[in-house]
Every structure is written in C-alpha cells, then in structure tokens.
Amino acid sequence: MKTFFALLCMVLLCGCASSSLSIASLQAPFFTPETLPTSLPLKAQHRHLNATEPLWIVIEGDGYAWKSASIPSSNPTPHDPVGWRLATSIHADNVLYLARPCQYLNEIELQACSVSDWTDGRFAQKWVLIMNEAISTIKARYGYSEIILVGYSGGGTMAALLATRRNDVSLLISVASPLDVSAWSAYHRVSPLLQSLDPSDERAKLSTIAQIHIVGQNDKVVPPLLAREFISGYVSSKKARIIEVEADHTMRLPLDLVEIRRSFLNSIDAQDNPL
C-alpha cells in the first residue's frame, strides 16, 4: 500500500498534460513567448520593462512526466502549469517564465528528447547546463544584473542546482519542491533518480545563498518535514526561511512573492543590524 501511494505521489508531482499546448498559448499582459537558442530549444515567456530592476525567473515543475504510476508520458508539457500561474502573479517589472527541457516542444523538436529526460534524468547535468546557458543569454541580451530564482515543485529543485552555479542570484525561492531528491525518493520508497543531480550534494554552497522555501501544510507529495530536514543540515541557516501555507501540492492559493521577499529581506536586515 505504501509503495502504491508513493507511485501515485510521483504521478501527482508531474501533474496533468496536453501535448497540443504551446508556449504561445500561455497569455498574460506584457509577456512575450520566446524560444531560447540553446542546444535543445527552451521555451519561455518574458516580461521586460526595466533592465535596472531585478529579473524574476520562474521555473516550471516537472509537468506531465507519467501517464500512470508505471507508464511514462510521451510529452512532459504541463496542462496545469503552476509555474506559469506563479510567474503571472509576480508584480515586478521583469519576469521570465522558463519551461523545463522538452516542455512545450512541437513534434519535431521533441524528437531530440528521450523519456529519461523527464523521468529519472530530469535533473541531469546536461539540463542544468542548458538552463544555465539560457539564463545567461537572457541576462546578457537585456542587461540584467540581479536575478531572483523561483521554482515550483521539481522546478525548485532545478533552481537550487542553478543557484549554486551562478554568482548573480540574490534570492532562491522554492515552492513545494523536493530539495533533497534522495530523501524524497526514500520517503516515498521509490527508485532513486540515478541520472539526476541532487541539491543535497551541494548543501555547503546552497547554505550561503539567501533562500525561502514555501511548503504546503497539506502537501502529501513533498511534505513540509522534508524541507525542515534539508535546512537542518546547514551549518548556519541564517539566510534560509521556511514558510508553511495552508495548501496541498497544487498550491492553489494566492502567493505574493514580492511581499514575501520584502518581508524576508527586512528580517535579514534586522538580524544584521539589531537595535
């Protein structure tokens, strides 16, 4: 029973999908669809209003990786893109919604991917490098200097891996994300993601980065205890915060990430400059 539930959780972690959904079908004021020229095209939506302000980058979750507990999907494009919902709710001048590799591709583009790319290899080194390249391309093109990385579910895992490879990330925000991939697999008693990297292996570097981890009190897929255990492994957790909200894994509640960031920065300032 435990094994079945764990497999069901893996399906829920991936969400639902429609293979016909394109990046251009996602529409919101001032957002423009983009295909970033990496070795595998990455799909994005970008709102650019003022290059002197920070760039918020929101990375999508794992999408539709599995049809069932044992059958992978043939297209990981999400039908309910929670990351896109988060991106459009950010009241900031510059927001880049970044899809995960192999999402929103047409049939010809998708031929460059394999099922492993959205299952056991979804956090593989090659994808971290490609997404990092895409971010650097956008940063150079528009002249941004400060980046705020946000990721939903597996997108937060990817955001954590990216944050350790950059020196321009002022804040990392994960939402319902398995930060310790090995611990998440062990918790659900499912096979480890042997083709993927794991942020827990880079905990020393991560602990130096300002970070907020938003977890759902009713999340059965990525329960709050996993985030607490992850942060407890830091030598110093001064720069890390966990925020618990009344939600399950789908995070269907308003999240004002700009205000959450502002409150977090104020608390850090208060620690550094006590009365």
Secondary structure, 3 states (H helix, E strand, C coil): CHHHHHHHHHHHHHCCECCCCCHHHCCCCCCEEEEECCCCCEEEEEECCCCCCCEEEEECCCCCCECCCCCECCCCCECCCHHHHHHHCCCCCEEEEECCCCCCCCHHHHCCCCHHHHCCCCCCHHHHHHHHHHHHHHHHHHCCCCEEEEEECHHHHHHHHHHCCCCCEEEEEEECCCCCHHHHHHHHCCCCCCCCCCHHHHHHHHCCCCEEEEEECCCCCCCHHHHHHHHHCCCCCCCEEEEEECCCCCCCCCCCHHHHHHHHHHHHHHHHCCC
